[in-house]
Amino acid sequence: MGKIVPPLMLIAVVLFPVYRCIRSLQQPDVSAKWHWFIAIIAGLVHSLSWALWFVAMANA
């Protein structure tokens, strides 16, 4: 369970903002698009940092 759930959570951190951004593109509100773009970038950085941490711990 510990080897399945953390990677799925990392994927969800990236995919949920992407989903919300795509949904907000259907609406003409510009501020929502900018908000979700920032959320996507933050999610990617967060996921990459955790992936790097997992690789570092696996090699230790």
C-alpha positions as CSV (number, residue, x, y, z in Angstrom):
1,M,0.0,0.0,0.0
2,G,2.9,2.4,0.8
3,K,4.4,1.9,-2.7
4,I,1.1,2.6,-4.5
5,V,-0.6,5.5,-2.7
6,P,2.2,8.1,-2.6
7,P,2.8,8.0,-6.4
8,L,-0.9,8.2,-7.0
9,M,-1.1,11.2,-4.7
10,L,1.7,12.9,-6.5
11,I,-0.1,12.3,-9.8
12,A,-3.3,13.7,-8.4
13,V,-1.5,16.8,-7.2
14,V,-0.6,17.5,-10.9
15,L,-3.8,16.2,-12.6
16,F,-6.4,17.9,-10.5
17,P,-5.2,21.5,-11.3
18,V,-4.9,20.5,-14.9
19,Y,-8.5,19.3,-14.9
20,R,-9.7,22.5,-13.2
21,C,-7.7,24.6,-15.6
22,I,-9.3,22.9,-18.6
23,R,-12.7,23.4,-17.0
24,S,-12.0,27.1,-16.4
25,L,-11.0,27.6,-20.0
26,Q,-14.6,26.9,-21.0
27,Q,-15.6,30.0,-19.0
28,P,-14.5,33.5,-20.0
29,D,-13.1,34.5,-16.5
30,V,-9.5,35.4,-17.1
31,S,-8.5,35.5,-13.4
32,A,-9.6,31.9,-12.9
33,K,-7.4,30.8,-15.8
34,W,-4.4,32.6,-14.2
35,H,-5.2,31.1,-10.8
36,W,-5.2,27.6,-12.1
37,F,-2.1,28.1,-14.3
38,I,-0.2,29.1,-11.1
39,A,-1.8,26.1,-9.3
40,I,-0.5,23.8,-12.1
41,I,3.0,25.1,-11.8
42,A,2.9,24.8,-8.0
43,G,1.7,21.2,-8.3
44,L,4.4,20.3,-10.8
45,V,7.1,21.8,-8.6
46,H,5.7,20.0,-5.5
47,S,5.5,16.6,-7.3
48,L,9.0,17.0,-8.7
49,S,10.4,17.8,-5.3
50,W,8.7,14.7,-3.8
51,A,9.9,12.5,-6.6
52,L,13.4,13.8,-6.1
53,W,13.1,13.1,-2.3
54,F,11.9,9.5,-3.0
55,V,14.7,8.8,-5.4
56,A,17.3,10.2,-2.9
57,M,15.8,8.1,-0.1
58,A,15.8,5.0,-2.3
59,N,19.5,5.4,-3.1
60,A,20.5,6.1,0.5
